[in-house]
């Protein structure tokens, strides 16, 4: 009886709007967290890539202190590429 009534009235259980809202919230959270990570670690990552770029280009004298950015006092490196 209920199926018949829903067919006549055109009522359906639609969750399309709910799913769209959930995806929008997830996308917003990913965007905010990405921006936060870039703001917090941006200088360190930039310095790390500059050091590795210098090493790969054949500059054997490149050290982390050559490419430090700012006075953060934080160490960059400690990865697999460090000798």
N, CA and C of each residue as an Amber inpcrd file, in Angstrom:
protein
   249
   0.8190000  -1.1900000   0.0000000   0.0000000   0.0000000   0.0000000
   0.8660000   1.2570000   0.0000000   1.9120000   1.2380000   0.8090000
   2.7730000   2.4270000   0.8640000   3.5070000   2.6400000  -0.4520000
   3.9580000   1.5670000  -1.0680000   4.6290000   1.6990000  -2.3630000
   3.6860000   2.3250000  -3.3790000   2.5060000   1.8720000  -3.3700000
   1.5000000   2.3790000  -4.3000000   1.2530000   3.8600000  -4.0490000
   1.1460000   4.2520000  -2.7910000   0.9230000   5.6500000  -2.4330000
   2.1220000   6.5110000  -2.8420000   3.3070000   6.0100000  -2.6360000
   4.5030000   6.7620000  -3.0320000   4.5810000   6.9240000  -4.5390000
   4.1980000   5.8780000  -5.2720000   4.1990000   5.9730000  -6.7280000
   3.2200000   7.0310000  -7.2050000   2.0740000   7.0520000  -6.6140000
   1.0470000   8.0060000  -7.0260000   1.4700000   9.4420000  -6.6840000
   1.9790000   9.6330000  -5.5080000   2.3540000  10.9730000  -5.0620000
   3.7290000  11.3940000  -5.5770000   4.4660000  10.4710000  -6.1530000
   5.7890000  10.8030000  -6.6730000   6.8380000  10.9650000  -5.5810000
   6.5700000  10.4130000  -4.4220000   7.5160000  10.5270000  -3.3180000
   8.5540000   9.4170000  -3.4150000   9.7840000   9.8060000  -3.3210000
  10.8710000   8.8330000  -3.3050000  11.7990000   9.2120000  -2.1690000
  12.4740000   8.2090000  -1.7100000  13.4930000   8.4930000  -0.7100000
  14.7670000   8.8560000  -1.4600000  15.0800000  10.1250000  -1.4630000
  16.2600000  10.5960000  -2.1740000  17.3210000  11.0330000  -1.1790000
  18.5040000  10.5080000  -1.3710000  19.6180000  10.8740000  -0.5020000
  20.6820000  11.6180000  -1.3060000  20.3490000  12.0210000  -2.5050000
  21.3240000  12.6860000  -3.3650000  21.8210000  13.9910000  -2.7420000
  20.9210000  14.7660000  -2.1920000  21.3120000  16.0240000  -1.5590000
  22.1780000  15.8150000  -0.3320000  21.8570000  14.7980000   0.4330000
  22.6330000  14.4960000   1.6300000  24.0500000  14.0730000   1.2490000
  24.1890000  13.2410000   0.2440000  25.4960000  12.7810000  -0.1980000
  26.3230000  13.9420000  -0.7320000  25.7060000  14.8240000  -1.4760000
  26.4080000  15.9880000  -2.0060000  26.9140000  16.8740000  -0.8790000
  26.1140000  17.0700000   0.1170000  26.5270000  17.8920000   1.2610000
  27.6870000  17.2410000   2.0060000  27.6510000  15.9320000   2.1580000
  28.7510000  15.2370000   2.8330000  30.0490000  15.3690000   2.0510000
  29.9900000  15.2230000   0.7400000  31.1930000  15.3820000  -0.0790000
  31.7040000  16.8210000  -0.0150000  30.8180000  17.7800000   0.0100000
  31.2330000  19.1820000   0.1040000  31.9630000  19.4440000   1.4220000
  31.4810000  18.8590000   2.4970000  32.1370000  19.0160000   3.7980000
  33.5200000  18.3630000   3.7740000  33.6350000  17.1920000   3.1790000
  34.9280000  16.5070000   3.0960000  35.9140000  17.3250000   2.2670000
  35.4660000  17.8470000   1.1350000  36.3400000  18.6670000   0.2850000
  36.7930000  19.9110000   1.0300000  35.8960000  20.5410000   1.7730000
  36.2550000  21.7410000   2.5380000  37.2940000  21.4070000   3.6140000
  37.1280000  20.2950000   4.3030000  38.0960000  19.8880000   5.3270000
  39.4660000  19.5920000   4.7210000  39.4930000  18.9350000   3.5740000
  40.7630000  18.6430000   2.9060000  41.4340000  19.9460000   2.4760000
  40.6590000  20.8830000   1.9490000  41.2260000  22.1640000   1.5130000
  41.8060000  22.9390000   2.6950000  41.0730000  23.0120000   3.7850000
  41.5460000  23.7510000   4.9610000  42.7930000  23.0970000   5.5430000
  42.8050000  21.7870000   5.6350000  43.9830000  21.1090000   6.1960000
  45.1850000  21.2370000   5.2590000  44.9790000  21.2260000   3.9550000
  46.0790000  21.4110000   3.0080000  46.6860000  22.7950000   3.1450000
  45.8440000  23.7960000   3.2660000  46.3330000  25.1600000   3.4410000
  47.1090000  25.2840000   4.7450000  46.6230000  24.6670000   5.8000000
  47.3130000  24.7240000   7.0950000  48.6860000  24.0610000   7.0100000
  48.7790000  22.9210000   6.3570000  50.0640000  22.2290000   6.2200000
  51.0430000  23.0710000   5.4140000  50.5570000  23.6900000   4.3470000
  51.4300000  24.5350000   3.5270000  51.9170000  25.7370000   4.3200000
  51.0460000  26.3450000   5.0870000  51.4540000  27.5010000   5.8840000
  52.4500000  27.1220000   6.9820000  52.2620000  25.9740000   7.5930000
  53.1260000  25.5630000   8.7020000  54.4780000  25.0520000   8.1980000
  54.4800000  24.2120000   7.1760000  55.6980000  23.5380000   6.7410000
  56.2460000  24.0360000   5.4110000  55.6870000  25.0690000   4.8280000
  56.0810000  25.5250000   3.4980000  57.5500000  25.8750000   3.3740000
  58.0850000  26.6540000   4.3170000  59.4830000  27.0590000   4.2530000
  60.4190000  25.8700000   4.4130000  60.0800000  24.9630000   5.2760000
  60.9210000  23.7790000   5.4960000  60.9590000  22.8990000   4.2520000
  59.8160000  22.7130000   3.6330000  59.7490000  21.8850000   2.4250000
  60.5160000  22.5520000   1.2930000  60.3650000  23.8620000   1.1680000
  61.0760000  24.6010000   0.1280000  62.5910000  24.4630000   0.3150000
  63.0700000  24.5880000   1.5500000  64.4990000  24.4520000   1.8330000
  64.9810000  23.0330000   1.5460000  64.1860000  22.0440000   1.8940000
  64.5510000  20.6570000   1.6370000  64.6990000  20.4120000   0.1440000
  63.7570000  20.8720000  -0.6500000  63.8280000  20.6730000  -2.0920000
  64.9840000  21.4540000  -2.7000000  65.2830000  22.6370000  -2.1920000
  66.4050000  23.4150000  -2.7110000  67.7170000  22.6900000  -2.4570000
  67.8730000  22.1040000  -1.2910000  69.0850000  21.3590000  -0.9650000
  69.2310000  20.1410000  -1.8580000  68.1770000  19.3880000  -1.9960000
  68.2330000  18.1810000  -2.8270000  68.4330000  18.5340000  -4.2900000
  67.8460000  19.6400000  -4.7450000  68.0410000  20.0760000  -6.1240000
  69.5110000  20.4120000  -6.3660000  70.1360000  21.0850000  -5.4120000
  71.5520000  21.4290000  -5.5410000  72.4120000  20.1700000  -5.5560000
  72.0810000  19.2130000  -4.7280000  72.8560000  17.9630000  -4.6990000
  72.7150000  17.1960000  -6.0040000  71.4950000  17.1370000  -6.5360000
  71.2710000  16.4050000  -7.7780000  71.9020000  17.0970000  -8.9810000
  72.0530000  18.4020000  -8.9180000  72.6350000  19.1370000 -10.0370000
  74.1620000  19.0590000 -10.0330000  74.7400000  18.4170000  -9.0330000
  76.1740000  18.2260000  -9.0070000  76.9040000  19.1750000  -8.0940000
  76.2080000  19.9730000  -7.3430000  76.8370000  20.8840000  -6.4000000
  77.1160000  20.1070000  -5.1190000  78.3180000  19.5400000  -5.0340000
  78.6700000  18.6900000  -3.8910000  78.8290000  19.4790000  -2.6030000
  78.9890000  20.7830000  -2.7040000  79.2040000  21.5910000  -1.5070000
  77.9010000  22.1000000  -0.9190000  76.7830000  21.7350000  -1.5070000
  75.4890000  22.2190000  -1.0140000  75.1870000  21.6210000   0.3450000
  74.8640000  22.4750000   1.2710000  74.4550000  22.0280000   2.6020000
  73.1180000  22.6550000   2.9270000  72.5320000  22.1830000   3.9770000
  71.2290000  22.7210000   4.3680000  71.3270000  24.1880000   4.7440000
  72.4310000  24.6000000   5.3520000  72.5520000  25.9900000   5.7850000
  72.6100000  26.9410000   4.6000000  72.9970000  26.4310000   3.4120000
  73.0150000  27.2670000   2.2180000  71.6160000  27.6620000   1.7830000
  70.6410000  26.8630000   2.1480000  69.2790000  27.0640000   1.6600000
  68.2650000  27.2670000   2.7650000  68.7070000  27.5450000   3.9750000
  67.7630000  27.7770000   5.0670000  66.9010000  28.9830000   4.7630000
  65.6530000  28.8820000   5.1460000  64.7100000  29.9650000   4.9130000
  64.2250000  30.4690000   6.2600000  64.4160000  31.7310000   6.5290000
  63.9070000  32.3220000   7.7650000  64.6990000  31.9080000   8.9820000
  64.2420000  32.3450000  10.1340000  64.8800000  32.0350000  11.4040000
  64.0670000  31.0240000  12.1890000  63.5340000  30.0480000  11.5180000
  62.6740000  29.0810000  12.1990000  63.4620000  28.1960000  13.1530000
  64.7500000  28.0120000  12.8740000  65.5690000  27.1830000  13.7360000
  65.2590000  25.7070000  13.6160000  64.3810000  25.3540000  12.7220000
  64.0010000  23.9540000  12.5670000  64.9400000  23.2790000  11.5760000
  65.2380000  22.0370000  11.8480000  66.0930000  21.2870000  10.9600000
  65.2580000  20.7160000   9.8250000  65.8720000  20.6770000   8.6630000
  65.2270000  20.0700000   7.5120000  66.1240000  18.9300000   7.0760000
  65.5460000  17.8630000   6.6870000  66.3490000  16.7430000   6.2220000
  66.0680000  15.5160000   7.0370000  67.0860000  14.7060000   7.1690000
  66.9210000  13.4660000   7.9080000  66.2640000  12.4010000   7.0570000
  66.1700000  12.6660000   5.7440000  65.5280000  11.7140000   4.8590000
  66.5140000  10.7040000   4.3180000  66.0730000   9.9190000   3.3730000
  66.8920000   8.8730000   2.8060000  67.9980000   9.4330000   1.9370000
  67.8380000  10.6440000   1.4160000  68.8230000  11.2080000   0.5150000
  69.9990000  11.8430000   1.2400000  69.9130000  11.9970000   2.5480000
  71.0010000  12.6050000   3.3060000  72.1540000  11.6130000   3.4220000
  73.3500000  12.1320000   3.2200000  74.5470000  11.2710000   3.3300000
  75.1740000  11.4150000   4.6810000
